Amino acid sequence: MSLALSLLLLTTQADGPPPGDGPRGTSGEATRYDQVGEAGRAEGPGTGVAGSALPVGSIVEVTALDTGKTVLLPVTGGAVGGKALVGLTPAAAAALGISERAPVRVRSIHVGAAEEAAIRAGRPGVRLDAPPALLAGLRQKLAGAAVAAAPRAEPVTALAAVAHPATVTKPDPASTAKPVAKPDKVATPKPTAAPRPTQPAAPSGHGIFVQVAALADRPRAEALARAVHGFVAPAGKAYRVRIGPFADAAAARQASARLATTGHPGAQLVHEQ
């Protein structure tokens, strides 16, 4: 197990309650909410967080996955637009040093009465920055959530066209004595299966690539590759999702920055000699 995943599990399971009670907060008490996603905008004064899954009046710990900065904020309620996990007031976003749609981790916690009073008075509680190994695990969790949410391509079976024989009008025996020719038999086409979506072939040769994620499940890796217009490069028991090759490192870094804005902040440059 990697160091990043080990740290992520330790923050949610070490000395924790029985399975199903959720991870543990900074204070050591059991929490009920621990998710990663994009931060939206919430209107309102002061430093506050809005989220439909968060009880108004509770305290949450918010970590910016780009920088690791972590603060404690009060849940003040309000609507969250789009697909954002939570909404942050302008003052709350400034306390974290992030902009709208930045990736964050949000988990509910319990704090002491004095600290809670300070937080509700508009002074965000400051925590130590999250270590790089933990941030890597959280970014991997965010990438996995994006793959799970991606639409799956369903095979479609083409419907067979039903051919109807032509209707023949019976001649009047008084007008003609010639026999009526039987209509030709029309063949019914057999149903054919629609072609299955193909996985983009990995480019040959060497160069500079951007690795989006490394997953253990091949179908999930292929789904992510289609979503980012990349390819899957198997490596042992892992399936690496990459895009490229790029002409130079500057072009690869630009592609990595674009991936970060679409929910893939953990993309890394890879040089293949």
C-alpha positions as CSV (number, residue, x, y, z in Angstrom):
1,M,0.0,0.0,0.0
2,S,1.4,3.4,-0.9
3,L,2.3,6.0,1.7
4,A,-0.4,8.4,0.4
5,L,-3.2,5.8,0.8
6,S,-1.8,4.8,4.2
7,L,-2.0,8.4,5.5
8,L,-5.5,8.8,4.0
9,L,-6.7,5.6,5.8
10,L,-5.0,6.8,9.0
11,T,-7.0,10.1,9.0
12,T,-10.3,8.2,8.6
13,Q,-9.8,4.9,10.4
14,A,-7.0,5.0,13.0
15,D,-8.4,4.5,16.5
16,G,-11.8,5.1,14.9
17,P,-15.3,4.0,15.7
18,P,-16.9,0.9,14.3
19,P,-17.3,0.7,10.5
20,G,-20.1,3.0,9.3
21,D,-19.6,5.7,11.9
22,G,-17.3,7.7,9.6
23,P,-13.8,9.2,9.9
24,R,-12.4,11.1,12.9
25,G,-12.0,14.8,13.1
26,T,-9.1,16.9,14.4
27,S,-10.4,16.7,17.9
28,G,-10.4,12.9,17.8
29,E,-14.2,12.5,18.0
30,A,-16.2,10.6,15.4
31,T,-17.4,12.6,12.4
32,R,-20.3,11.9,10.0
33,Y,-19.1,13.6,6.8
34,D,-15.8,13.4,4.9
35,Q,-15.9,14.1,1.1
36,V,-13.7,15.5,-1.7
37,G,-15.0,17.7,-4.6
38,E,-15.1,21.2,-6.1
39,A,-15.8,24.3,-4.0
40,G,-18.5,26.6,-5.4
41,R,-19.5,30.1,-4.3
42,A,-22.0,30.9,-1.5
43,E,-23.3,34.4,-1.0
44,G,-23.3,35.9,2.4
45,P,-21.2,37.9,4.9
46,G,-18.4,36.5,7.0
47,T,-16.6,33.2,6.7
48,G,-19.1,30.4,6.1
49,V,-19.8,27.2,4.3
50,A,-23.0,26.1,2.5
51,G,-23.9,22.5,1.7
52,S,-27.1,20.5,1.5
53,A,-25.5,17.5,3.3
54,L,-24.1,19.6,6.1
55,P,-26.2,20.6,9.2
56,V,-26.5,24.3,9.7
57,G,-24.6,25.4,12.8
58,S,-22.0,22.6,12.7
59,I,-18.2,23.1,12.2
60,V,-16.3,21.6,9.3
61,E,-12.6,21.3,8.5
62,V,-11.8,22.4,4.9
63,T,-8.5,21.5,3.1
64,A,-7.4,23.0,-0.2
65,L,-6.0,20.1,-2.2
66,D,-3.8,22.4,-4.3
67,T,-1.9,23.9,-1.4
68,G,-2.8,21.8,1.7
69,K,-4.0,24.8,3.6
70,T,-6.6,23.8,6.3
71,V,-9.0,25.9,8.2
72,L,-12.1,25.4,10.4
73,L,-15.3,27.1,9.2
74,P,-19.0,27.3,10.4
75,V,-21.8,25.9,8.3
76,T,-24.1,28.9,7.7
77,G,-26.5,27.2,5.1
78,G,-27.5,28.5,1.7
79,A,-27.9,27.1,-1.8
80,V,-24.9,25.6,-3.7
81,G,-25.1,25.9,-7.5
82,G,-24.0,23.4,-10.2
83,K,-22.1,20.3,-9.2
84,A,-20.1,21.9,-6.4
85,L,-19.6,19.8,-3.2
86,V,-20.0,22.9,-1.0
87,G,-20.2,26.7,-1.4
88,L,-17.7,29.0,0.3
89,T,-18.4,32.7,1.0
90,P,-15.8,35.1,-0.4
91,A,-14.3,35.5,3.0
92,A,-14.0,31.8,3.5
93,A,-12.4,31.3,0.1
94,A,-9.9,34.1,0.9
95,A,-9.0,32.4,4.2
96,L,-8.1,29.3,2.2
97,G,-6.4,31.2,-0.5
98,I,-8.5,29.5,-3.3
99,S,-10.8,30.5,-6.1
100,E,-14.1,29.0,-7.2
101,R,-14.1,25.4,-8.5
102,A,-10.9,24.6,-6.6
103,P,-10.6,21.0,-5.3
104,V,-11.2,20.7,-1.5
105,R,-11.7,18.1,1.2
106,V,-14.6,18.8,3.7
107,R,-15.2,16.9,6.9
108,S,-17.3,17.7,9.9
109,I,-15.6,17.8,13.3
110,H,-16.2,18.7,16.9
111,V,-14.1,21.4,18.7
112,G,-14.0,22.9,22.2
113,A,-16.4,25.6,23.3
114,A,-13.9,28.4,23.2
115,E,-12.6,27.6,19.7
116,E,-16.1,27.2,18.4
117,A,-17.1,30.6,19.8
118,A,-14.1,32.2,18.0
119,I,-15.0,30.5,14.7
120,R,-18.6,31.6,14.9
121,A,-17.4,35.1,15.6
122,G,-15.7,35.2,12.2
123,R,-12.2,34.0,13.1
124,P,-11.5,30.8,11.1
125,G,-9.6,28.1,13.1
126,V,-6.2,27.5,11.5
127,R,-4.7,24.0,11.3
128,L,-1.3,22.7,10.1
129,D,-1.1,22.3,6.3
130,A,-1.9,18.8,5.1
131,P,1.3,16.8,4.2
132,P,2.1,16.1,0.5
133,A,1.5,12.4,0.9
134,L,-2.0,12.9,2.4
135,L,-2.8,15.4,-0.4
136,A,-1.7,12.8,-3.0
137,G,-4.1,10.3,-1.5
138,L,-7.0,12.8,-1.4
139,R,-6.3,13.8,-5.1
140,Q,-6.4,10.1,-6.0
141,K,-9.7,9.8,-4.2
142,L,-11.1,12.8,-6.1
143,A,-10.0,11.2,-9.4
144,G,-11.7,8.0,-8.5
145,A,-14.9,9.8,-7.7
146,A,-14.8,11.5,-11.1
147,V,-14.4,8.2,-12.9
148,A,-17.3,6.7,-10.9
149,A,-19.4,9.6,-11.9
150,A,-18.5,9.4,-15.6
151,P,-21.4,8.0,-17.8
152,R,-20.9,4.5,-18.9
153,A,-21.4,3.6,-22.6
154,E,-24.2,1.0,-22.9
155,P,-24.1,-1.4,-25.9
156,V,-27.0,-0.8,-28.3
157,T,-28.6,-3.5,-30.3
158,A,-30.0,-2.4,-33.7
159,L,-33.7,-3.1,-34.2
160,A,-34.5,-5.3,-37.2
161,A,-36.5,-3.6,-39.9
162,V,-39.9,-5.3,-40.4
163,A,-40.7,-5.7,-44.1
164,H,-44.4,-5.8,-44.9
165,P,-45.4,-7.6,-48.1
166,A,-47.2,-5.5,-50.7
167,T,-51.0,-5.8,-50.7
168,V,-52.3,-7.3,-53.9
169,T,-55.8,-6.4,-55.1
170,K,-57.8,-9.4,-56.3
171,P,-58.7,-8.9,-60.0
172,D,-62.3,-8.9,-61.2
173,P,-62.9,-12.3,-62.8
174,A,-65.1,-10.5,-65.3
175,S,-62.3,-8.2,-66.5
176,T,-59.5,-10.7,-66.9
177,A,-59.0,-14.4,-66.8
178,K,-55.2,-14.2,-66.2
179,P,-54.0,-15.6,-62.8
180,V,-52.7,-13.1,-60.3
181,A,-48.9,-13.4,-59.6
182,K,-48.0,-14.0,-56.0
183,P,-45.9,-11.2,-54.4
184,D,-42.2,-11.9,-54.0
185,K,-41.1,-13.0,-50.5
186,V,-39.3,-10.1,-48.8
187,A,-36.3,-11.2,-46.6
188,T,-36.3,-9.8,-43.1
189,P,-32.8,-8.5,-42.2
190,K,-31.2,-10.1,-39.1
191,P,-30.5,-7.8,-36.1
192,T,-26.9,-6.8,-35.9
193,A,-25.1,-5.7,-32.7
194,A,-23.8,-2.1,-32.6
195,P,-20.0,-1.8,-32.5
196,R,-18.7,-1.6,-28.9
197,P,-16.8,1.6,-28.0
198,T,-13.1,1.1,-28.7
199,Q,-10.3,2.1,-26.3
200,P,-7.8,4.6,-27.9
201,A,-4.5,2.9,-28.7
202,A,-1.5,3.9,-26.8
203,P,0.9,6.0,-29.0
204,S,4.2,4.3,-29.9
205,G,7.6,5.8,-29.4
206,H,8.9,8.1,-26.6
207,G,8.3,11.6,-25.5
208,I,6.7,13.7,-22.8
209,F,3.3,12.5,-21.4
210,V,0.9,13.7,-18.7
211,Q,-0.2,10.9,-16.4
212,V,-3.8,11.5,-15.1
213,A,-4.1,8.6,-12.7
214,A,-3.0,5.0,-12.1
215,L,-5.9,2.6,-11.3
216,A,-6.1,-1.0,-10.4
217,D,-9.4,-1.6,-12.3
218,R,-9.0,-1.7,-16.1
219,P,-12.7,-0.7,-17.0
220,R,-12.5,2.3,-14.8
221,A,-9.1,3.3,-16.3
222,E,-10.6,2.9,-19.8
223,A,-13.6,5.1,-18.9
224,L,-11.3,7.8,-17.5
225,A,-9.1,7.6,-20.7
226,R,-12.1,8.2,-22.9
227,A,-13.2,11.1,-20.7
228,V,-9.9,12.9,-21.0
229,H,-9.2,11.8,-24.6
230,G,-6.2,9.8,-23.5
231,F,-5.0,6.1,-23.5
232,V,-4.3,3.3,-21.0
233,A,-0.7,2.1,-20.5
234,P,-0.7,-1.1,-18.4
235,A,2.2,-1.5,-15.9
236,G,2.1,-4.7,-13.9
237,K,-1.2,-4.7,-11.9
238,A,-1.8,-1.0,-12.5
239,Y,-3.4,0.7,-15.5
240,R,-1.9,4.2,-16.1
241,V,-4.2,6.8,-17.8
242,R,-2.1,9.2,-19.9
243,I,-2.4,11.8,-22.6
244,G,0.3,12.8,-25.1
245,P,3.0,12.7,-26.3
246,F,3.7,16.5,-26.3
247,A,6.3,18.4,-28.2
248,D,7.9,19.9,-25.1
249,A,7.5,20.2,-21.3
250,A,5.7,23.6,-21.6
251,A,2.9,22.0,-23.7
252,A,2.6,19.1,-21.3
253,R,2.4,21.5,-18.3
254,Q,-0.4,23.5,-20.0
255,A,-2.3,20.2,-20.5
256,S,-1.8,19.3,-16.8
257,A,-3.1,22.7,-15.8
258,R,-6.2,22.2,-17.9
259,L,-6.8,18.8,-16.3
260,A,-6.6,20.4,-12.8
261,T,-9.5,22.7,-13.7
262,T,-11.7,19.7,-14.7
263,G,-11.2,17.8,-11.5
264,H,-7.9,16.0,-12.1
265,P,-5.4,18.0,-10.0
266,G,-3.0,15.0,-9.5
267,A,-1.8,14.9,-13.1
268,Q,2.0,14.5,-13.4
269,L,4.5,14.9,-16.3
270,V,6.3,11.7,-17.4
271,H,9.3,11.5,-19.6
272,E,9.7,8.2,-21.6
273,Q,13.2,7.7,-23.0
